[in-house]
């Protein structure tokens, strides 16, 4: 019988679906109640065994591969990035107007195993108490694999594109540093009239012509992205607007002299409340990160922009005088709430003003 094994020795026995193989990674949980095609294709989950806390998964199948404006319309990237999937109840029957195949068949295409029949409530409580931990899915005990901590590797280099790519839009050029960018970030920029120049994570953009800079989301420990941080240190000495998202928030903070740390179990879900600092405005946000910025280490030119209302961790920063800001959450949210989509408008307005 297949098992999920944690590095503290805890074992959960279930039933297999998807690929039949042994894998190891970091076990994390997501509290969203829908949107598994988007979550599973989010590059920020690279190296992770994902636990979905919602009890019924697979009931609406997986949509087809529709390409629109060079982007997959229903997914956040061109492949499944999770290492393994853990659910309480897997639905073998699916029904949806745009479903092409079952979740199990989709996982088989990308050689990703799933395990169901797991008490995800008990598992989530364990992860909340002890913190995110290494784990593995095995099909047979005699074929067990070793544990693996993905944060020791540069996961961003594994998910970033290798060559520059341009998405034609309008007369405002936005450079997007791809650290594992979600498709909807590019879609949001295109909708607002931008021409998007997507470049690899280690690309030196500081000498290029562009109007605004976006540092994308991505997986793993931000301190692994040494090249990106070096380039950002140069960029903040210039005056072109910068917008960081998720990992981009951490990278911009590191470039500004702050430090980051690993959260106990991270923030992953579509229901995370954040407060805009200095206001009474709270927003429900989509999040997927395991590291955070230490507000106490922000330099004198920087200040917090948002804070998490659950644990008061940093959810964004901004420069006090320059057009640089970032969010730890996902304003592009797909799936998830669109409460903070206005931040793309704010960024584009900064870009247009800087051009005049």
Secondary structure, DSSP 8 states (H G I E B T S, - for coil): --EEEETTS-EEE-EEEE----EEEEEEEE--SS-HHHHHT-GGGTTEEEEE-SSEESTT-EE---EETTEESSSSSSS---SEEE-SEE-S----TTEEE-HHHHHHHTT-EEEES--HHHHHHHHHHH-SEEEEEESSGGG------GGGS-HHHHHS-SS-EEE--SSEEEEEEESS--HHHHHHHHHTTEEEEEEETT---TTS--SEEEE---SS-GGG-HHHHHHHHHHTTS-SEEEEETHHHHHHHHHTT--EEEEEEEEEEEEEEEEETTSS-EEEEEEEEEEEE-GGG--TTEEEEEEETTT--EEEEEESSSSEEEESSBTT-SSS--TTTHHHHHHHHHHHHHH-
